[in-house]
Amino acid sequence: MANKFKDAPIVVGEKVLRDSLNNKIVENFAKKNNLEVHWYHADDKYHRSPLASTLRKRMLRAKSNVTDDAIGMLPLVPGMKVMITDNIAMKGKVANGCIGTLCDLKYEMNAYNQRRAVCAYVHVPGSKINAPGLPIDVVPVLPATK
């Protein structure tokens, strides 16, 4: 009976619990599929200047309930399910709450030799999005600045 619920969404009231649970789900997905988890980091700035080292480290680990859901470090693995949180392409129903699969990620190494996501490619079945150079239903998702 429990097997019927193995992929059921879990609703939690506390953002800190949600973040911790999501991290565990990503780690378990990677382990189950013999894949490596990579962490993608934000490059926080204040008045367009990079944060000082100690403040930067603190902000990377700040809880999402304090940062209005702006997570400083995000674990990502190609093949994992992701939820779109912005209205990217309303015509293709690629909008807040739709589910897709992470196909690929483009990233840069920042000054701290950490990955900084530049673009995520998400397969959203049935979206009929046909971005140049990409297979149909694969949507490029750019990081949002907050």
C-alpha positions as a Python dict, from the first residue, in 0.01 Angstrom:
ca = {
    (1, 'M'): (0, 0, 0),
    (2, 'A'): (275, 247, 90),
    (3, 'N'): (434, 196, -253),
    (4, 'K'): (131, 369, -411),
    (5, 'F'): (234, 691, -238),
    (6, 'K'): (609, 682, -310),
    (7, 'D'): (590, 976, -557),
    (8, 'A'): (311, 1167, -385),
    (9, 'P'): (385, 1531, -307),
    (10, 'I'): (446, 1619, 56),
    (11, 'V'): (301, 1940, 194),
    (12, 'V'): (484, 2104, 483),
    (13, 'G'): (400, 2424, 664),
    (14, 'E'): (752, 2541, 750),
    (15, 'K'): (984, 2658, 472),
    (16, 'V'): (1290, 2536, 661),
    (17, 'L'): (1144, 2184, 671),
    (18, 'R'): (1052, 2207, 303),
    (19, 'D'): (1407, 2307, 206),
    (20, 'S'): (1561, 2027, 412),
    (21, 'L'): (1315, 1775, 270),
    (22, 'N'): (1383, 1892, -88),
    (23, 'N'): (1760, 1856, -34),
    (24, 'K'): (1712, 1498, 91),
    (25, 'I'): (1487, 1415, -205),
    (26, 'V'): (1753, 1542, -448),
    (27, 'E'): (2028, 1347, -269),
    (28, 'N'): (1817, 1027, -272),
    (29, 'F'): (1730, 1074, -641),
    (30, 'A'): (2099, 1112, -727),
    (31, 'K'): (2199, 809, -517),
    (32, 'K'): (1922, 591, -663),
    (33, 'N'): (2028, 684, -1018),
    (34, 'N'): (2404, 676, -951),
    (35, 'L'): (2437, 1047, -1032),
    (36, 'E'): (2634, 1325, -871),
    (37, 'V'): (2468, 1616, -692),
    (38, 'H'): (2612, 1956, -778),
    (39, 'W'): (2540, 2265, -573),
    (40, 'Y'): (2475, 2592, -754),
    (41, 'H'): (2552, 2911, -565),
    (42, 'A'): (2415, 3263, -571),
    (43, 'D'): (2652, 3554, -614),
    (44, 'D'): (2490, 3796, -372),
    (45, 'K'): (2557, 4167, -401),
    (46, 'Y'): (2472, 4477, -206),
    (47, 'H'): (2456, 4802, -402),
    (48, 'R'): (2604, 4612, -700),
    (49, 'S'): (2914, 4514, -502),
    (50, 'P'): (2996, 4155, -399),
    (51, 'L'): (2943, 4075, -34),
    (52, 'A'): (3239, 4047, 200),
    (53, 'S'): (3355, 3688, 252),
    (54, 'T'): (3199, 3624, 596),
    (55, 'L'): (2867, 3788, 505),
    (56, 'R'): (2863, 3597, 174),
    (57, 'K'): (2906, 3264, 355),
    (58, 'R'): (2628, 3355, 595),
    (59, 'M'): (2388, 3456, 317),
    (60, 'L'): (2452, 3134, 122),
    (61, 'R'): (2323, 2940, 424),
    (62, 'A'): (2040, 3176, 520),
    (63, 'K'): (1706, 3000, 558),
    (64, 'S'): (1444, 3064, 290),
    (65, 'N'): (1192, 3183, 549),
    (66, 'V'): (1426, 3480, 610),
    (67, 'T'): (1521, 3546, 246),
    (68, 'D'): (1174, 3540, 88),
    (69, 'D'): (1252, 3206, -82),
    (70, 'A'): (1580, 3326, -236),
    (71, 'I'): (1794, 3019, -170),
    (72, 'G'): (2170, 3077, -168),
    (73, 'M'): (2268, 2720, -261),
    (74, 'L'): (2059, 2483, -467),
    (75, 'P'): (2131, 2112, -532),
    (76, 'L'): (2048, 2008, -887),
    (77, 'V'): (2074, 1680, -1078),
    (78, 'P'): (1971, 1627, -1442),
    (79, 'G'): (1667, 1401, -1457),
    (80, 'M'): (1510, 1532, -1138),
    (81, 'K'): (1161, 1678, -1128),
    (82, 'V'): (1141, 2056, -1089),
    (83, 'M'): (856, 2299, -1040),
    (84, 'I'): (837, 2616, -1245),
    (85, 'T'): (782, 2911, -1009),
    (86, 'D'): (734, 3192, -1262),
    (87, 'N'): (503, 3243, -1556),
    (88, 'I'): (756, 3179, -1833),
    (89, 'A'): (534, 3093, -2131),
    (90, 'M'): (164, 3117, -2058),
    (91, 'K'): (67, 3002, -2410),
    (92, 'G'): (252, 2672, -2348),
    (93, 'K'): (124, 2646, -1990),
    (94, 'V'): (479, 2685, -1859),
    (95, 'A'): (361, 2875, -1555),
    (96, 'N'): (385, 2887, -1179),
    (97, 'G'): (323, 2537, -1044),
    (98, 'C'): (384, 2330, -1358),
    (99, 'I'): (616, 2032, -1326),
    (100, 'G'): (901, 1946, -1562),
    (101, 'T'): (1221, 1743, -1571),
    (102, 'L'): (1563, 1905, -1555),
    (103, 'C'): (1741, 1807, -1878),
    (104, 'D'): (2063, 2006, -1857),
    (105, 'L'): (2227, 2299, -1686),
    (106, 'K'): (2471, 2559, -1811),
    (107, 'Y'): (2684, 2719, -1544),
    (108, 'E'): (2987, 2939, -1482),
    (109, 'M'): (3247, 2906, -1212),
    (110, 'N'): (3241, 3212, -985),
    (111, 'A'): (3535, 3382, -813),
    (112, 'Y'): (3510, 3122, -532),
    (113, 'N'): (3537, 2829, -774),
    (114, 'Q'): (3171, 2742, -718),
    (115, 'R'): (2905, 2671, -980),
    (116, 'R'): (2666, 2954, -1062),
    (117, 'A'): (2371, 2849, -1279),
    (118, 'V'): (2330, 3046, -1600),
    (119, 'C'): (2045, 2850, -1762),
    (120, 'A'): (1845, 2540, -1678),
    (121, 'Y'): (1684, 2341, -1958),
    (122, 'V'): (1357, 2189, -1841),
    (123, 'H'): (1144, 1940, -2035),
    (124, 'V'): (779, 2035, -1994),
    (125, 'P'): (571, 1772, -2178),
    (126, 'G'): (297, 1915, -2396),
    (127, 'S'): (417, 2276, -2374),
    (128, 'K'): (489, 2280, -2749),
    (129, 'I'): (764, 2534, -2680),
    (130, 'N'): (1017, 2522, -2962),
    (131, 'A'): (1312, 2739, -2856),
    (132, 'P'): (1586, 2780, -3119),
    (133, 'G'): (1842, 2499, -3100),
    (134, 'L'): (1644, 2297, -2845),
    (135, 'P'): (1414, 1996, -2880),
    (136, 'I'): (1041, 2067, -2866),
    (137, 'D'): (900, 2096, -2511),
    (138, 'V'): (1242, 2191, -2366),
    (139, 'V'): (1222, 2532, -2202),
    (140, 'P'): (1526, 2746, -2113),
    (141, 'V'): (1485, 2882, -1760),
    (142, 'L'): (1706, 3173, -1658),
    (143, 'P'): (1790, 3252, -1297),
    (144, 'A'): (1587, 3532, -1140),
    (145, 'T'): (1745, 3824, -960),
    (146, 'K'): (1590, 3908, -624),
}
